[in-house]
Amino acid sequence: MKFKHLLCFKNLALVTAVGLVALPMATRADEQAGLPDAIKVPAGHKVMMETVGKGEISYECRVKKDAMNQFEWTFVGPDARLSNRQGQAVGRYYGPPATWEAIDGSRVTATQVAVAPGAPGSLPLQLVKANPATGSGILQGVAYIQRVATQAGLAPAAPCAQAEVGQKQNVSYQADYIFWQVQ
């Protein structure tokens, strides 16, 4: 018998190739304690899945918008592996556009709602509102996704000047992605 992929769910018991896993329920308040108000999920939602994203953010040296003869590293997109809390691969996060894809083939894109400062030297925390998922699978019903616990991922410290225009650099990062659904 083939088993479905294990994802980190709240208040569910899942059968996996390694056995039965019971996960404790966490309340909305538990999950959002200590987060900036700007990235808190609205009332009426519950956590459906938690993942850890590890990968790279791609940047490209470009001319600054509305600033001729000035240059900057511009965000191009992410490419990260998503794992559950036990370290098992459950999907990936890539873009543009920002896309979360589960290993069951379901995927969701989203629109940014808000950001808040992350740890020094790290990507900002983020709240996005999910668009309807495509493909049948675990990502059906996702309403919001939070990016929290960010580590690294900011634009490169390397020079970005006329000579570097068009060059790309990848920067390693890690973040937790928390998926929310309507209660």
C-alpha positions in Angstrom: 0.0 0.0 0.0 1.3 3.4 -0.9 0.9 6.1 1.8 0.1 9.8 1.3 2.9 12.3 2.0 3.2 13.6 5.5 2.5 17.3 6.1 2.6 19.0 9.4 -1.1 19.5 10.3 -2.7 20.8 13.4 -5.2 18.6 15.3 -4.9 15.6 13.0 -3.5 12.1 13.2 -1.9 11.0 9.9 -0.8 7.6 8.7 2.6 7.6 7.1 5.2 5.1 6.0 6.8 5.6 9.5 3.6 5.1 11.4 0.9 7.1 13.1 1.8 10.6 14.1 -0.5 12.6 16.4 0.1 16.4 16.4 -1.1 18.7 19.2 -3.6 21.4 18.4 -2.3 25.0 18.5 -4.7 27.8 18.8 -4.6 31.0 16.6 -3.3 33.0 19.6 -0.5 30.4 20.2 0.7 30.6 16.6 0.6 34.4 16.4 2.0 35.4 19.9 4.8 37.8 19.5 4.3 38.5 15.8 3.8 42.1 14.6 0.2 43.0 14.1 0.7 43.8 10.4 1.4 40.1 9.6 -1.2 38.5 11.9 -3.9 36.4 10.2 -7.4 37.8 10.6 -9.7 36.1 13.2 -11.7 33.2 11.9 -8.7 31.2 10.5 -6.8 28.2 11.8 -3.4 26.7 11.0 -3.6 23.9 8.5 0.1 23.2 7.9 3.5 24.4 8.9 6.6 24.1 6.8 10.3 25.1 6.9 11.6 26.6 3.6 15.3 26.3 2.9 16.8 27.5 -0.3 18.0 30.5 -2.2 16.8 33.9 -3.2 18.0 35.1 -6.6 19.0 38.8 -7.1 20.0 40.6 -10.3 22.1 43.8 -10.5 19.9 46.3 -12.3 19.7 50.1 -12.9 17.5 51.6 -10.1 14.1 52.6 -11.2 13.8 56.4 -11.6 17.5 56.8 -10.8 19.8 56.7 -13.9 23.4 55.9 -13.1 22.5 54.2 -9.8 22.4 50.5 -9.4 21.0 47.9 -7.0 20.5 44.2 -6.4 16.9 43.5 -7.3 14.9 40.6 -6.0 14.2 38.1 -8.8 12.7 35.1 -7.0 12.9 32.3 -4.5 13.7 28.6 -5.0 13.3 26.6 -1.7 12.5 23.1 -0.6 9.6 22.9 1.9 9.8 20.4 4.7 7.6 19.4 7.6 8.9 19.8 11.1 10.4 16.2 10.9 12.5 17.3 7.9 10.6 15.3 5.3 10.1 17.1 1.9 6.5 18.2 1.3 6.9 20.6 -1.6 8.7 23.7 -2.9 8.4 27.4 -3.0 9.5 29.2 -6.2 8.8 32.2 -8.4 7.9 34.5 -9.9 5.1 34.6 -9.3 5.4 33.4 -5.7 4.2 29.8 -5.8 3.9 27.1 -3.2 3.6 23.6 -4.7 3.0 20.5 -2.7 4.4 17.1 -3.7 0.8 16.0 -4.5 0.8 18.5 -7.3 -1.5 21.1 -5.8 -0.2 24.7 -5.8 -1.1 28.1 -4.7 0.0 31.6 -5.6 -0.7 34.6 -3.4 -0.7 38.4 -3.2 1.2 40.3 -0.5 -0.8 41.8 2.3 1.9 43.1 4.6 5.5 42.9 5.7 7.2 43.6 9.0 10.9 43.7 9.9 12.6 40.3 10.4 15.7 39.6 12.4 18.7 41.8 11.6 20.2 40.7 8.3 17.2 38.6 7.3 14.2 38.9 5.0 11.2 40.7 6.3 8.3 38.7 7.8 5.4 38.5 5.5 1.6 37.9 5.2 0.1 36.9 1.8 -3.5 36.2 0.8 -3.7 33.0 -1.2 -5.4 32.8 -4.6 -7.5 29.7 -5.2 -5.3 26.6 -5.4 -4.9 24.6 -8.6 -4.7 20.9 -8.7 -6.5 18.7 -6.1 -4.5 18.2 -3.0 -3.4 19.5 0.3 -3.2 23.2 -0.7 -6.9 23.3 -1.4 -8.5 25.7 1.0 -5.4 27.8 1.9 -6.5 31.3 2.7 -3.3 33.0 4.0 0.4 32.1 4.3 2.8 33.7 6.8 6.5 33.8 6.4 8.1 34.0 9.9 11.3 33.0 11.6 13.4 34.3 8.6 17.1 33.7 8.5 19.3 35.5 6.0 18.2 36.1 2.4 18.9 39.8 2.0 20.5 41.2 -1.2 24.2 40.4 -1.7 26.8 42.6 -0.2 28.8 42.3 -3.5 29.2 45.5 -5.6 26.4 46.3 -8.0 27.6 48.9 -10.5 27.5 49.4 -14.3 30.0 46.6 -14.8 27.8 44.1 -12.9 24.4 45.0 -14.6 22.7 41.7 -15.6 24.7 39.6 -13.2 22.7 37.3 -10.9 23.6 36.1 -7.4 21.9 33.6 -5.2 21.7 34.1 -1.4 20.8 31.3 1.0 17.9 31.7 3.3 15.5 29.9 5.6 12.0 30.7 6.8 8.9 29.1 8.3 5.8 29.2 6.1 2.6 28.8 8.0 -0.5 27.9 5.9 -3.9 29.0 7.2 -7.5 28.1 6.3 -10.9 29.3 7.3 -12.2 27.7 10.5 
